[in-house]
Amino acid sequence: MDSERILTRLRAEGYGISPDYAGADAVIVNTCGFLDSAKAESLDAIGEALAENGRVVVTGCLGADPEYITGAHPKVLAVTGPHQYEQVLDAVHQAVPPDPDPFVDLLPAASVQLTPRHYAYLKISEGCNHRCKFCIIPDMRGRLVSRPASSVLREAGRLVEAGVRELLVISQDTSAYGADRKNSVSMWKGREVSDSIHDLSRELGRLGAWVRLHYVYPYPFVDRIIPMMADPSSGLLPYLDIPFQHAHPDTLKRMARPAAAAKTLERIVAWRDICPEITLRSTFIVGYPGETEAEFQHLLDWMEEAQLDRVGCFQYENVAGARSNALPDHVPEEIKQDRWNRFMETAQRISAAKLDAKVGQRLEVIVDEVDDEAATCRTKADAPEIDGNLFIDEGFEHLRPGQIVTVDVEEAGDYDLWGRLTPG
């Protein structure tokens, strides 16, 4: 999303976007600075860009610590921090002065997307007010700053008009959207819309595209969104991406996260009563400092009860500046690996059973890609890049990315489905 915003501004100023290093006058590397592994990957990407092109501007989260970057790569042209769009533009202007074209520059600039044309990420806020001990996002991104609802809706409307069929709503804390604006009201198409996730979701759903919510903390008012998800005409997909992180109350307390996992199970039951089709996705951390075998087994038992549809898992890793680094009783690497293996075995078994139950169902899917062998699609239960796919390997040749079609599910694997186009 940040990369798209930067590229949109540059395209509006007449810059072209090169598909490779050789054809570029300069390279922008957007970095991640959360995990040590991500930092190393970012440094590798900067090194590769320097070796292949030589003129590199660095931005993103890792840019919040410029000495870390220049210590490894002193030849970068400039280093800017997260969401410092103007500084990135200044660095590009200095490296490659703009060459205005009075004919081209009179034309309205279209948004530059790095995703396929039929789906787009829609960032509704920046920053986070949580103080989770394992996370440094508030230090890098700051406290929550929400965009006005009218601004989000204007951007979403332009995307849909440009052909986007699916909007992926993201932020560091999507359900907190508007809390900093005290639910102020703005006008959109003659209606008052409050800066709240409920009103924003309702209005986004009216634009005619699929709307998928990511990174939703289970605040009590999230319950108000579930009835909209149960209404197929709302446009709001029955999909919630909720970062639970763990289930044992003591582990959650050491993480400095809400420790009401039992109540969460009750709410999951209630959500499914209201919206039986809802898909629940989450991520978890195993091997957090102090995690005992009993706490980990509690997490596995909770998973069996919750029966989440889509699950990701990470082994705990120290992050420079995170308060969790100072906690006692760090878990040995071999135990973290063992717990990750056991967690993923549980998650895989649940996922396989969930998908097997879909065999014989008729589902709407969105086409992502078509090649010589099959059409790669996604159901409403699948977000791009992180969830599974549905493959159509017969009679697919006429399909095009962005189409929404109906399929009959014929086969299921651990994470993916196979089907055929519904006749007629």
N, C-alpha and C positions, 0 to 999 in steps of 0.2 A: 504493500500500500504506500509506504514512504517512497519507494523507488518509483512507483507510478506517478506520484505527485511531482517529484523532481523532474522526471522525464517529460511530463505534460508541460511544465513551465518552460523547459528548454526547447521543446518542440514549438511552443507558442512564440518563442523568440527567433525561430528560424533554424535551430540546430537540427541536424539529422541524427538518426540513431543507427549505429553500425552493428551488424550481426557478429563481427569478429574483431579481435585486437588489431589486426593489420590495417583495417580500413578506418580506424578511429584516430582522431587527433588527441584524444585524452580518454581515460577510463575512470569511471566512478565506481568505487567498491563500497557497497552498503554492508556494514558489518553487524555482527551480534556479539555482545560482550557479557552474556549471562553465565554460561558454564565454561569451565576451562577448556573443554574440548571444542566448544564453539569459538572461543578466542583463538585457539590454535588453527582452526579451520579458516578463520578470518585472516590471520597472518599469512597462511599459505596462499589464500586468494590474492592478497595484496602482492606477495612475492611473485606469483605467477603473472599478474598484470604488469608489474615492473619489468619482469624479464621479457614479456611478449611485446610490450608497448613503450614502457619507460616513463609515461606521463600519467600519474595516478592521483586522483582526489579521493580521500577516504571520508566516509560519513557513517552515521549509525551509532549504535549503543557503545561500541568499543571506542568511538571517538571522544567519549566523555573522559578518557584517560589518554590524552594525545602523546604523552611521553612513552607510554607502553608501545605505541605504534612506531613512533619515530626512533625509539631505541632499537627496534628490530629492523625498521626500514627508513633510514634517515633521508632517502631520496624522494619520498612522496611530496607532491606539490603542496598539499594542504590537508589538514585534518579538522573535521567538524563533528559536532556531537549530534545526538538524536534530535529529530525534528527541527534542525537548524537549516531550513530550506534556503533562506536568503544567503547564508554563508556559503552553502554549496554553490549557489548560482554565482556569487562573487568569485569563488575560486575557479569556476569554469570560465567566467568572463576573462579572468586574468590569464588563464592558460590558453584559451582559444577565444580571442575577441569575436563577438558576434558580427556577422556580415548581413546587415538588414537588407531585405528584398522588398521594395515598396509594393510589389504586386502580391507576393505571397503573404506578407505581413498584414495585408488588408483583409485576409480571409480568416474566419473564426477558426481557432485551433481546436481540433478534436482531442479528447483525452487519450493519453497513451496508456495502454494496458499491457502488462506482462503476462497475464493469464490469457487463455483462449477467449475469443470475442464474446462467447455466450455466457460466461460468468465473471463476476468481479467482486473484489473485496471492498467493503464499505466501512471505513473506520469512523466510529461515531464519537469517540472520546480518546483522550490521551492521559496516561498516568494512572496511578492507583493509590488509594488511601489505606490499603491493608499494610500491615507490617510483619508479614510472614518471615520467620527467621531464616529460611533458606533462600530468600529472594531479595535481589537488589534493584528490582525494577523501579520502586519509588525513588531510589537514589539517582537512577539514571534518567528516568522519564518524568519524575516529579509527581505531585499530587494530581488527583483527578481533575481534568478540565474537559467538560463536555461541549460539543458543538451545538449551536441552536438547532432545534428540530427542523426549522425551515431550511437551514443550510444543508443539512443531511438529506432532506427530501428533494431539494433542487438537484443535488448531485445524483441521487438515486434516479430521479426522473430523467436526467440527461443520459444516464447509462442505459436505462430501459429503452429510451428512444433510439439509442445507437445500436440496439439489438441484443443487449444483455438479457438473458432469460432467467438468471439466478443471481441473487444478491446474497453475499456471505457477510453478515454483520459481525464486526470484530471490534475489540478494544481490549485493554488489560482487565477490565471489569465491566462487562456489558450491562449487567443488571443494575449497576450503580449509576447508569447513565442519567444525567439530569440532577443528581443529588446536590451537586455543587451550584447548580443554577436555581435551586429551591423550587423546582417544577414551574419555572416561569413559562409564559405562554407566548407563542408567535403565531402569525397567520400563514396558512397554507391553503391555496385554492378556495379562499373565502371562508375557511373554517379555522377556529382556534385550536391549536395543537399544543399541549403542554410538553415541556422537555422531560418526558418520562419514558421509560422503556415500553410501557403499555401502550401509550398513545402513538409513539414512534413506530412500534411494531404494527399497529392497526393501519396506520397510514401507508407504511411501506408495502403492506400486503395488498393495498388497493391499486398499486402501480401495474399489476398484471404479470409480475415475475415471481418465481419461487423466492421465498425469503427464509434464510437459515441463520439461526442465532448461535454464536460461538462464545465461549468463556463466560458462561452465566453462573454467577454465584447463587446458591439457593436461598436468597432472601425470601421472607414470607410473601411479599407482593408478587413474586414470580408466579404464584398460584393463579393469579388473575389472567395470566397469558395462556394457560392451558386450554380453557374453553375456546379461544380463538384457534388454537392448533387443531382442535377437534372439528372445526368447521372447514370443510374442503374449499369453500368459496373465499376464505379469508386470505389466501395466498401465503399464510405463515405455515411453514412446514412443521409437521409434528416431530420436531427434532430439538433436543437440548444437549448442548455440550457443557458439562458441569465439571470443573476441576476439583473433585473430592479430595484427592491426594492421599488420604488414608481413611481408616474407619475406627481405629482404636482411640478412645478419648484421651488416653495419656500421650499417645504419639501426636495427636492433633494439638494437644496443649503445648507440647514441646515445639511444635511447628508454629505456635501462636495463631492457630486457626480455630474457628468455631468447632466445638466438640460435641455436637448433637447428632451423632451418626444414627442413633436409634430412631430419633424423630425423622431423620432423613428417610429411613426405610418406610416409615408410616406415610410420608408425603409421596414417595414413589408409588406406593399402592394407590393413594388417592389420585395421583396424576393418571395412572393407568385406568382407573375406574372412569375418569372423565374422558380420557383420550386413549382408547385401547391401542391405537396405531403408533403411539409416541415411541420414538427411538431415543435412548439415553446413552450418551457417550461421555467418557470421563478419562482422566489420567491419574496415575498413582505413583508414589515414590516408595520404593522398598529400600531397606538398609539405612533408614534415617538414624542419626545418632541416638543411642539408647534403645532402639527397637529390639525388643526381646523376641524369642521364638513364640511366646504366648501372644504377644501383640501381633506378630505376623500371622499366626494361625487365626486370630480374631478377624483380621482383614480377609483371609481366604473364606472364612465362614460367612462374613458379611457379603462377600461377592456371590456366594451361593444363594443367599437370600435375595439380594438386589437384582440378580440376573440382568446386569447391564448389557446392552446390545453391542456396543463398541467400546473397546478399552485399550489404552496405551499405558505403558509402564516404564519408569526410569529408575536406574540405580542411583542412590544419593551420591552427589559429588560436591565437594567443597567449592564454593564460589568466592572469589576474592571480595572481601567487604561484607559478606553475609554473616549475621550473628550466629548462625548454626555452627559455624566453624569452631567456635569456642565451647560448644556443648561437650560434656564428657561421654565416654563409652561409645566411641565411633566403631561401627561394625566392620569387621575385616572384609577385604575384597572378595574372598572365596565364599563367604556367607552371603554377601550381597548378590553374587552371581547365582548361588543356589536358590535364594528366595525369588530372584527374578525369573529363573527357570520354572519354579513351581507356580508362581503367579501366572505366568503366561500359559502354562499348561491348563490351569483352571479357566482362564479367559478364553482360550482357544476352544475348549470343550463347550463352554456356554455359547460362544459365537456359532460353532458348528450346529448345535442343536437349534438355535434361533433361526439360522438360515435354512436348515432342513425343513422346518415348519412352514417355510414360504413356498416350497415346491408345490405346484398345483394352483398357486394364487395368480391373479391377474394384477399387474402393477404398472404404474406410469414410470417411465424412465426418461432421463435426459441423455442425449448422445454427446459424448465427449470427443471421440476420435473414430475415424473409419480408415482402415487399411485393407490390404489384400486378403487378410485372414478373417477379420471380424470387425464388428462395431463394438467399441468399448463404451459402456453406458453406466449410469448411476441411478439407483432408486432414490426416493425421497429420504431413505434412511442412510444415505451415503454422502458425506462431504468429499470434495475432491482432494486427492493426494493423501488423506489420512485414513479413509475408510475403504470399503471394498468396492468391487465393480460388478456389473452384470454384462456378460458377453453374449452377443448375437452372432452366430457363425454360419447362419444360412439365411438367404434372402435379404441380406443387409446392404447390398451394393448401392441402392438408391438413397440410403440415409445420409444425412449431413450433420456435422456438429451443431449443437444448439437445438435440434429437433426434440420435441417431447412426444414420445410414442408409447403405446400400450403393448406389453409383452405378457406371455404366459410363461411362468417359471417352470423349467423342466429338470434342473439339476442344481445341487448345492455343494460347495466345498467348505473348508474351514472359514474362509473370509469372503468368498466370491460366489456369484450365482451365474447360471447359464439359462437362456430362454430363447423363445422364438416370437416373432411378431404376431400379435393377435390377428387372426383372419378378419378381413373386412375393414 
